[in-house]
Amino acid sequence: MDTVAMLEQLVAIPSWRSPDNPEGEAGVSEYLTEYIQRELPWFHVDHQHVAGNRFNILARDSGLTELLLVAHLDTTPPGTTWSHRPLGERAGGRFYGRGAVDPCGGIAALLSALAATGATRGVSILLYCDEVYEFHGMRAFLAEAKGSMRPSFIVSMQPTQLRVWNGCRGVGEFRPIVRGKTAFAATPDAGRSALTAFIGGIRALQQFVDARTDPAFGRMRCNVAALRCGQSRGRHDGREVLGEERNIVPDYAEGVIEVRTFPGVDVDACVAEFERGVAAADGCLEAAMKRLDFRGFHVPPEQLQPFMDAVAAVLGSATIDALETHGYSDVQLLHGQLNAPCAMFGPSGGNYHAADEYVDIESLDRVRAVLERFLRSYRIGAA
């Protein structure tokens, strides 16, 4: 099966969580298990249970793992407003569909390259679930791999536009609750606006973020993803009930704040700055529940040289992308525990996580050629 034919098969299988597809990428996992067993018979396939019928695929050849090849299996729901079929459509030099470039294009190129390379020694493949949501697949793998796998190099398939990513910024999320005091709006000084205090916290956090840059990671970023406020009427079913009377100063505000960090700055530091701004605006930070706090990572380019050489041999040059131009990857968890250089690489395309996601078909051939060249030294019988 060629790369595009495999891509067609992968995209045609729903790989997102939804009420009518609660197992997410489980169908893709079953298909890829059968493919590896049939087309790459020198690999032994194990399943790592994650939840329900969802599982990671870990395939290993007969040697100790020196090279770990990684890709995630899940996607976001397709949503609406597509002008091409979400389950796959070829048009011109592009292939459209949910997951076409992230992650199915990279998986198809990877497995096609392994099939063309033939039997290997020292190579393992991790195809894991739940990257888009809560990182449960990567956590399950690392819980099992701790102390049992020590690769010297890791390649993760990502939609990198034929550039190499050598790290990522961290990501953190916290959910602050700010309290104030109600008052009649005609005499606001008798109260304390929770909304004004929340905005004061955001301003302080934004100043903190804007003042920090890093040569490898660029700028930190802050996003207020959600905000609701009003007059507290108590709680019901675990949620604050809010009044919306126009003539009362709001005494309650809550929100969701995401920060993109780099090493040396964590969510606790961001919460402290937010709290300082809230207090300066005469409010009280009642709680700030942390939901995520994942650090960034950076691999010096010289540690990626063998892979960069393969990229340059096929493409004519090898470019390392600016880390501030893309988001968090749970490859950071992999790098942090296995302590091996990680290169992220994959095809060109666009609109991933959006309508009309596509992959440039020509770029799939280039990714496959890069991987074939890099895998030469892992072939059985290679000098």
C-alpha positions as CSV (number, residue, x, y, z in Angstrom):
1,M,0.0,0.0,0.0
2,D,1.4,3.4,-1.0
3,T,1.4,6.4,1.3
4,V,-1.6,8.1,-0.1
5,A,-3.7,4.9,-0.1
6,M,-2.8,4.4,3.6
7,L,-3.7,8.0,4.3
8,E,-7.1,7.5,2.7
9,Q,-7.7,4.5,4.9
10,L,-6.7,6.3,8.1
11,V,-8.8,9.5,7.4
12,A,-11.8,7.4,6.6
13,I,-11.9,6.0,10.2
14,P,-13.3,8.5,12.8
15,S,-10.6,9.3,15.3
16,W,-12.2,11.9,17.6
17,R,-14.3,11.6,20.7
18,S,-18.0,12.3,20.4
19,P,-21.3,11.0,21.8
20,D,-21.6,8.6,18.7
21,N,-17.8,7.7,18.8
22,P,-16.9,7.5,22.6
23,E,-13.9,5.3,22.0
24,G,-12.2,8.0,19.9
25,E,-9.3,6.7,17.9
26,A,-9.9,3.0,18.8
27,G,-10.9,2.1,15.3
28,V,-7.7,3.6,13.9
29,S,-5.7,1.7,16.5
30,E,-7.3,-1.6,15.4
31,Y,-6.5,-0.8,11.7
32,L,-2.9,0.1,12.4
33,T,-2.4,-3.0,14.5
34,E,-3.4,-5.2,11.6
35,Y,-1.3,-3.2,9.2
36,I,1.9,-3.5,11.3
37,Q,1.4,-7.2,11.9
38,R,0.8,-7.8,8.1
39,E,3.3,-5.4,6.5
40,L,6.0,-5.1,9.1
41,P,6.2,-8.6,10.5
42,W,9.6,-8.1,12.2
43,F,7.9,-6.0,14.8
44,H,6.2,-7.5,17.8
45,V,3.0,-5.6,18.7
46,D,1.8,-4.9,22.2
47,H,-1.3,-3.0,23.3
48,Q,-1.1,-0.7,26.3
49,H,-4.6,-0.2,27.8
50,V,-5.5,3.4,28.5
51,A,-9.3,3.6,29.0
52,G,-12.3,1.6,27.8
53,N,-11.3,0.2,24.4
54,R,-8.7,2.8,23.9
55,F,-5.1,1.7,23.8
56,N,-1.5,2.6,22.7
57,I,0.3,0.5,20.1
58,L,3.9,-0.3,21.0
59,A,5.7,-2.2,18.3
60,R,9.4,-3.4,18.8
61,D,11.8,-5.2,16.7
62,S,14.2,-7.8,18.1
63,G,16.9,-5.4,19.2
64,L,17.2,-3.1,22.2
65,T,15.5,0.2,21.4
66,E,17.9,2.8,20.1
67,L,15.4,4.7,17.9
68,L,11.9,5.4,19.1
69,L,9.4,6.6,16.4
70,V,6.3,8.3,17.8
71,A,3.0,9.6,16.6
72,H,-0.4,10.2,18.2
73,L,-3.6,8.7,16.9
74,D,-6.5,11.0,17.9
75,T,-7.9,14.2,16.4
76,T,-10.3,16.9,17.2
77,P,-14.0,16.6,16.0
78,P,-14.4,17.8,12.4
79,G,-17.1,20.4,13.2
80,T,-19.0,22.0,10.4
81,T,-18.5,24.3,7.4
82,W,-16.4,21.9,5.4
83,S,-16.3,22.3,1.6
84,H,-14.5,18.9,1.3
85,R,-15.4,15.5,2.8
86,P,-14.2,15.3,6.5
87,L,-13.5,11.6,6.0
88,G,-11.3,12.1,3.0
89,E,-11.2,13.7,-0.4
90,R,-8.4,14.3,-2.9
91,A,-8.4,17.5,-4.8
92,G,-5.5,18.7,-7.0
93,G,-2.2,18.2,-5.1
94,R,-4.0,18.1,-1.7
95,F,-5.7,15.5,0.4
96,Y,-8.5,16.8,2.6
97,G,-9.9,15.3,5.7
98,R,-9.9,15.4,9.5
99,G,-6.4,14.3,10.6
100,A,-5.0,14.5,7.0
101,V,-1.9,16.5,8.2
102,D,-2.2,16.0,11.9
103,P,-1.5,13.1,12.5
104,C,-2.5,10.7,9.7
105,G,-0.2,12.1,7.0
106,G,2.9,11.6,9.3
107,I,1.8,8.1,10.3
108,A,1.3,7.1,6.7
109,A,4.7,8.4,5.7
110,L,6.3,6.7,8.7
111,L,4.9,3.3,8.1
112,S,5.5,3.5,4.4
113,A,9.1,4.3,5.0
114,L,9.5,1.4,7.4
115,A,7.9,-1.0,4.9
116,A,10.3,0.2,2.2
117,T,13.3,0.0,4.5
118,G,12.7,-3.6,5.5
119,A,13.7,-5.4,8.7
120,T,15.3,-3.2,11.3
121,R,17.2,-3.7,14.5
122,G,16.9,-1.3,17.5
123,V,13.7,0.4,16.4
124,S,10.4,0.8,18.3
125,I,7.2,2.5,17.3
126,L,4.8,4.2,19.7
127,L,1.4,5.1,18.3
128,Y,-0.5,6.6,21.2
129,C,-4.0,7.9,22.0
130,D,-5.3,11.0,23.7
131,E,-2.8,13.6,22.7
132,V,-5.5,16.1,21.8
133,Y,-7.3,15.9,25.1
134,E,-5.6,14.9,28.4
135,F,-2.3,13.2,27.4
136,H,-3.5,9.9,29.0
137,G,-1.8,7.8,26.3
138,M,1.6,9.3,26.8
139,R,1.3,9.0,30.5
140,A,0.3,5.3,30.2
141,F,3.4,4.7,28.0
142,L,5.8,6.4,30.3
143,A,4.4,4.7,33.4
144,E,5.3,1.4,31.8
145,A,8.5,2.5,30.0
146,K,10.2,3.9,33.1
147,G,13.4,2.1,33.6
148,S,12.8,-0.3,30.7
149,M,13.5,1.7,27.6
150,R,16.5,4.0,26.9
151,P,16.4,5.1,23.3
152,S,19.3,7.3,22.1
153,F,17.1,9.2,19.7
154,I,13.4,10.0,19.2
155,V,11.5,11.2,16.1
156,S,8.0,12.4,16.6
157,M,5.7,12.8,13.6
158,Q,4.1,16.3,13.7
159,P,2.7,18.7,11.1
160,T,6.0,20.8,10.9
161,Q,5.7,22.0,7.3
162,L,8.9,20.0,6.4
163,R,10.9,21.9,9.1
164,V,12.4,20.4,12.2
165,W,11.0,21.3,15.7
166,N,13.6,20.9,18.5
167,G,11.3,21.6,21.4
168,C,8.2,23.5,22.5
169,R,7.1,26.0,25.1
170,G,5.2,24.8,28.1
171,V,1.5,25.1,28.7
172,G,-0.4,25.9,31.9
173,E,-4.0,26.5,32.7
174,F,-5.6,27.9,35.9
175,R,-9.1,28.8,36.8
176,P,-9.3,31.7,39.2
177,I,-12.3,32.7,41.3
178,V,-12.3,36.4,42.4
179,R,-14.6,37.8,45.1
180,G,-15.6,41.4,45.7
181,K,-18.5,43.1,47.4
182,T,-21.9,44.0,46.0
183,A,-23.2,47.6,46.2
184,F,-25.7,49.8,44.5
185,A,-24.3,50.9,41.1
186,A,-25.1,54.5,41.8
187,T,-22.7,54.4,44.7
188,P,-20.0,51.9,43.5
189,D,-17.4,53.0,46.1
190,A,-19.5,51.2,48.7
191,G,-18.6,47.9,47.1
192,R,-15.7,46.2,45.3
193,S,-16.2,45.0,41.7
194,A,-15.0,41.5,41.2
195,L,-14.8,42.1,37.5
196,T,-12.6,45.2,38.0
197,A,-10.3,43.1,40.2
198,F,-10.2,40.2,37.7
199,I,-9.2,42.7,35.0
200,G,-6.5,44.0,37.3
201,G,-5.2,40.4,37.7
202,I,-5.1,40.0,33.9
203,R,-3.2,43.3,33.5
204,A,-0.6,42.3,36.0
205,L,-0.2,38.8,34.4
206,Q,0.1,40.3,31.0
207,Q,2.8,42.7,32.1
208,F,4.6,39.7,33.7
209,V,4.3,37.7,30.4
210,D,5.3,40.6,28.2
211,A,8.5,41.2,30.2
212,R,9.9,37.8,29.5
213,T,11.6,36.5,26.4
214,D,14.0,33.6,25.7
215,P,16.5,33.1,22.9
216,A,15.2,29.6,22.1
217,F,11.5,30.0,23.0
218,G,10.7,33.6,22.1
219,R,7.9,35.2,24.0
220,M,5.5,33.9,26.6
221,R,1.8,34.1,25.8
222,C,-1.4,34.5,27.8
223,N,-4.9,33.8,26.8
224,V,-8.1,34.5,28.7
225,A,-10.2,31.7,27.4
226,A,-13.4,32.2,29.4
227,L,-14.9,34.7,31.8
228,R,-18.2,35.0,33.7
229,C,-19.2,37.4,36.4
230,G,-22.2,38.8,38.2
231,Q,-23.9,38.8,41.6
232,S,-23.5,35.6,43.5
233,R,-26.6,33.7,44.4
234,G,-24.9,30.7,45.9
235,R,-24.0,27.4,44.3
236,H,-26.1,24.8,42.5
237,D,-24.7,21.5,41.2
238,G,-21.2,22.6,41.8
239,R,-21.5,25.9,39.8
240,E,-22.0,29.5,41.0
241,V,-25.4,30.9,40.3
242,L,-25.1,34.5,39.1
243,G,-27.5,37.4,39.0
244,E,-27.3,39.9,36.2
245,E,-29.0,43.0,37.6
246,R,-27.7,46.1,35.8
247,N,-27.7,48.3,39.0
248,I,-25.6,46.0,41.3
249,V,-21.8,45.9,41.4
250,P,-20.7,42.3,40.7
251,D,-19.1,40.4,43.6
252,Y,-18.1,37.3,41.7
253,A,-15.9,36.6,38.7
254,E,-14.4,33.4,37.4
255,G,-12.5,32.5,34.3
256,V,-10.1,30.2,32.5
257,I,-6.6,31.4,31.8
258,E,-3.9,29.7,29.7
259,V,-0.2,30.6,29.6
260,R,2.5,29.4,27.3
261,T,5.7,29.3,29.4
262,F,9.3,28.4,29.0
263,P,11.7,26.8,31.5
264,G,12.1,28.8,34.7
265,V,8.5,30.0,34.7
266,D,5.6,27.8,35.9
267,V,1.9,28.3,36.5
268,D,2.5,29.1,40.2
269,A,4.5,32.2,39.2
270,C,1.7,33.2,36.9
271,V,-1.0,32.8,39.6
272,A,1.1,34.9,42.0
273,E,1.2,37.8,39.5
274,F,-2.5,37.5,38.8
275,E,-3.2,37.5,42.6
276,R,-1.0,40.6,43.0
277,G,-3.1,42.4,40.4
278,V,-6.3,41.3,41.9
279,A,-5.3,42.6,45.4
280,A,-4.1,45.9,43.9
281,A,-7.6,46.4,42.5
282,D,-9.1,45.7,45.9
283,G,-10.4,42.2,45.1
284,C,-9.7,38.8,46.7
285,L,-8.5,35.7,44.9
286,E,-10.5,33.0,46.5
287,A,-9.1,30.0,44.5
288,A,-7.0,29.3,41.4
289,M,-7.4,25.7,40.4
290,K,-4.5,24.5,38.3
291,R,-5.6,22.1,35.5
292,L,-2.3,21.9,33.5
293,D,1.3,22.7,34.2
294,F,3.6,21.2,31.6
295,R,7.0,22.6,31.1
296,G,8.7,23.3,27.8
297,F,11.8,21.6,26.4
298,H,14.6,22.4,24.0
299,V,17.1,20.2,22.3
300,P,20.4,21.9,21.1
301,P,20.5,21.6,17.3
302,E,23.9,19.8,17.4
303,Q,22.2,16.8,19.1
304,L,19.9,16.4,16.1
305,Q,22.7,16.3,13.5
306,P,22.1,12.8,12.1
307,F,18.5,13.5,11.5
308,M,19.2,17.0,10.2
309,D,21.7,15.4,7.7
310,A,18.9,13.1,6.4
311,V,16.6,16.1,6.0
312,A,19.2,18.1,4.2
313,A,20.1,15.2,1.9
314,V,16.5,15.0,0.7
315,L,15.3,18.6,0.8
316,G,18.5,20.4,0.0
317,S,18.6,22.1,3.4
318,A,17.3,21.5,7.0
319,T,15.5,24.3,8.8
320,I,14.8,24.5,12.5
321,D,11.5,26.3,13.2
322,A,11.1,29.0,15.7
323,L,9.6,27.4,18.8
324,E,7.2,30.3,19.5
325,T,5.3,29.6,16.3
326,H,3.7,26.4,17.5
327,G,2.0,24.9,20.6
328,Y,2.7,22.4,23.3
329,S,3.5,18.8,22.5
330,D,3.4,16.0,25.0
331,V,6.7,14.9,23.4
332,Q,8.0,17.1,26.2
333,L,6.9,14.4,28.7
334,L,8.7,11.8,26.6
335,H,11.9,13.9,26.5
336,G,11.7,14.7,30.2
337,Q,11.6,11.0,31.3
338,L,13.6,9.2,28.6
339,N,16.2,12.0,28.4
340,A,16.9,11.4,24.7
341,P,17.2,14.0,21.9
342,C,13.8,14.5,20.2
343,A,13.2,15.7,16.7
344,M,9.7,16.6,15.5
345,F,9.1,16.4,11.8
346,G,6.3,16.0,9.3
347,P,4.4,17.0,6.2
348,S,3.1,20.4,4.9
349,G,-0.5,21.3,5.1
350,G,-3.0,23.5,6.8
351,N,-6.2,24.0,8.7
352,Y,-5.5,21.3,11.3
353,H,-8.1,21.4,14.1
354,A,-10.3,23.4,11.7
355,A,-12.6,22.8,8.6
356,D,-10.9,21.7,5.4
357,E,-7.8,20.3,7.0
358,Y,-5.4,19.2,4.3
359,V,-2.0,17.8,3.6
360,D,0.2,18.5,0.5
361,I,0.6,15.1,-1.1
362,E,4.1,15.9,-2.5
363,S,5.3,16.6,1.0
364,L,4.2,13.1,2.1
365,D,6.7,11.7,-0.4
366,R,9.4,14.0,1.0
367,V,8.8,13.0,4.6
368,R,8.9,9.3,3.6
369,A,12.2,9.8,1.7
370,V,13.7,11.6,4.8
371,L,12.7,8.7,7.1
372,E,13.9,6.1,4.7
373,R,17.3,7.8,4.5
374,F,17.5,8.1,8.3
375,L,16.5,4.5,8.8
376,R,19.3,3.1,6.7
377,S,21.7,2.7,9.6
378,Y,19.0,0.7,11.5
379,R,18.5,-1.9,8.8
380,I,19.6,-5.4,9.6
381,G,22.9,-5.9,7.8
382,A,23.7,-2.1,7.7
383,A,27.4,-1.3,8.0
